[in-house]
């Protein structure tokens, strides 16, 4: 069956093609493909940096009864992780214009001028959290990159 990996439904595949081993004890979280989601993350929590913000990929595994799995997209790496309901996922807005307008002006200007293009959406999402400073955002992005690329 053909599926469009950029559609809201995500990628439809067989279990033998699914690159992850799902837990049988945990309940998978489901949301639209390519959505932005925030989840709890041990390393970020320990450093007081809040939740892990990521874009997700949605997979529908046909031979498991069309069960949908949402996977954190770790950009250029082949690794990722399945998002489960016990990670307390929160579906975030994917409308960059709305997020841009909600972002405090002093943070917005620094984010646009000083962040890498691929980090702008994450930085804007983090700017909406209470008591967020640009220094906290850059610290978050530093830890975020170490999680993603190590």
N, C-alpha and C positions, 0 to 999 in steps of 0.2 A: 504494500500500500504506500502511495506517495503521501508525504506530509511536508508542509512548509515549515522549516525551523524558525521562521520569524513570525508565524501566525500566533494568535492569542492561545491557541490550543497547544502549541509546542510541537515537539518532535515525537512521532509515533514510531515505536520500534519493538523488537522482540527482546526478551530477557537476555538472550545470548549476546546481543549488541549493546546492552545497557552497561556503561562503564563503572557502575557502583554496586556495592553489595548492601542492599537495604536491611535494616534491622527488622526482625519479625515482632519484637516487643514494643516498638515505638510506632506512633501514628504519624504518617507523613503529612506535611502541610501542603496545601494546594492553593495556587493563585495563578493569574494569567502569566503566560510566557513573557519574558523580558521586562517584568515588573521590577520595581525597587522595593526591597524588604529590609527591615532592621531586625536583627536577632541578638540574643544574649551570646556573649563570647567571653570565655574565662580570662584570657590575657588582657582584653580591653577592660573588663570589669575590675581586675586586680589593680590596674593603673588609673582607675576612675575616669575612663574615657568614654563611657557609655556603650552603646550597642554597635554591633558590626553592621554597616550599611553596605548592601550589595545588590547588584542586578542579578536576576535569577533566570535560569533556563528551566523550562517545564518539559518533562518527558512523560509520555503515556506508554506504559509497558503492556502490549497487547496480550501476551500469553500469561499475564498475572491478573486477568479480568479487567483490562483497561485501567489499571491502577495508575494514578498520576503521582509523579515525584517531582518536587521542586528542588533544584540544585543551585547552590551559590556559584556564581560565575567568577572564577579566579583568573580572569583575563587571559594572559599569555601562557598560563601553565595548564597542564592537563589535569591537575588535581582540582578538586572541588569537594563539596560535602552536601549531603542530602539535608534538607531542612525539615525538622520534625516539630510537632506542636509543642513539645516540652521545652523547646528553645524560645518559646514565647514570641513567635514572629509577628511583626506588624507590617501590614502593607502600607507603603508610603506613596505619596503622589509621584507620578511620572511626568507631570506637566512642569517642564522646566521654567516656563514663563510665570506660572503661579508661585513656584518656589522662589524664583528670582525676586518677585515683588514682595514676598513675605520676609525675605532676608533683610536684616538691618543694614542700612546704607553703608555704615562704616565698615562692616564685615564684607558686604558685597563688593565694594571697590577693591579691597585688599585681596579677596579671593580671585577676582577676575584678573588683577594685575600680577599676582604672585604665585598662583597655583598652576601646575601643569594642566593642560586641557583635559586629560583623562580623569583628573581628580576634581574638576569643578563641580560636577553634579553631587559628588559625595560631600564636598566641602559645603555646598549650599544646603544640603539636607542636614548636616551637622549644625549649621548656623542657626537652625530653627529651634534647637534645644535650649533650655533655660540656662542663663549665665554662661553662654558660650563666648569665648574670646578667640581672636585669631591665633594666639599662641597655643590654645588648646586644640584648635583645628589642625595646626601644623604638627603638633605632637601626635594627634590621632592619625594623621596621614602617614607619619613616619612609622608608627607601630603597624598600621594597616598594611603598608608596603612590605614590612618584614614578615608579616603573617602570610601574605600572598606569594612572595617570591622566595621564601626559605623553606 
